[in-house]
Amino acid sequence: MGRSLLVIDDEAITRSHLRLIFQADGYEVVPCESAEDGLREIAERGFSAVLCDVKLAGMDGLAFLTWVREHHPEVPVVTITAFGTIENAVAAMRQGAADYVTKPFGADEIRIVVERAIERGELKNEVVRLRGEIERRYAFGSIVSRSPAMFRVFEMIRTVADTDSTVLVTGETGTGKEMVARSIHFNSLRKAAPFVAINCGALTETLLESELFGHEKGAFTGAVRRKEGRFEAAHRGTLFLDEVACMPPPMQVKLLRVLQDGEFERVGGTQPVRADVRVIAATNQALADLVGSGRFREDLYYRLNVVPIYLPPLRERPEDIPTLALYFLSHYRKQFGREADAYSDRALEQMLRYRWPGNVRELKHVIERGVLLSRGPVIDALDLPKEAGPIADAADSRGAAATAQPLREYLRDCERRYYTALLRRHEGNVTRALAEARIPSKTFYRRLHAVGLDPRLLRG
């Protein structure tokens, strides 16, 4: 869709001039003689930007700007003011105008100002959209779990999110430790500030110190300028220290000082630097055992372990396997434009009998591969590595088989609730429901029949 521009000026020659300039550039231009007319236009449709004269009969340009800032903050407003009345432009900028031009203006000048205002507005709106998506992604309402153990985890997150307490997240690889850290951050009072992550096990001691604390110019060969570290980058936000058990002993001492005093020195520096940072650490190793063997400082362990959160492996919460599998199936079906929207009994049996050594991360990749390789509406089998092995114990195997039927019923119930909510949102209108679901109509009707739904019963 092309860009649209609302032009408000009480001089007909100015409106005509602006319309000619921007129509030549492909804009749809809507000219208005008064701010009141502009209010009606912007209330009925969206605009890429607004050009508004400050001096208008009736409602003036500054009052119009105030109204737009309150009701349509996503629309940038460029004000037009007469030469010699720059104070009006200053007042407009203080009230939130994106920019201003003074009369008389040239065509190139006005083009540049409007283009710049639109680009800034689009960037700002994109940042707001992405931040909203991230906050929704890590909101408590987006939890994908049926497990009481995971509900306890998220209740702990809810409890500690709005505090500054240090948190230690433990669990096997792939259980979602960084997801927990991000959930804490984006549900805290620090969510407007950065979330900064670093893997302590992926860097040498020298590089880790420079990454965490930064360095001064000339601190070592190649340090041609001062560099801020992750602690400074996370100021007023959250620093996530992944694989903290891999941190070398000298670095453990320096981290302990930051946690105790809130200050540090950059590499090669002598002046203390302060940073207001909340620290969340994570590890897949038992830190208490490392303390006992002398490989991790006891005092640092107690500093990090203020609020411990343990993430159980996927094999200890089998009720989450079909829940997550259904979630990932829906996600990748839309992402790749595939028809697959269900699992066969064989695929479900595979999921329930497998031990999932890579936990949720492994399940996610397996489902992604299954959707990519699917050739129809049903994923019949999953490509699982044989070396990891299924559940070996006979009792476990019988338990998995016994669990399969209620879990199949749960999947069917999930489908039914999804399609019911979808059709209710569109009052039984299948065309609109199909547009939102993004699946072929044949598949849509087949799934409705499978879960026993009749869209005609939900109309109106």
Beta strands, then each sheet from edge to edge (+ up, - down):
strand 1: 4-8
strand 2: 28-32
strand 3: 49-53
strand 4: 77-82
strand 5: 99-103
strand 6: 167-171
strand 7: 195-199
strand 8: 238-242
strand 9: 263-264
strand 10: 273-274
strand 11: 278-283
strand 12: 307-311
strand 13: 342-343
strand 14: 378-379
sheet 1: 2+ 1+ 3+ 4+ 5+
sheet 2: 7+ 8+ 11+ 6+ 12+
sheet 3: 9+ 10-
sheet 4: 13+ 14+
end
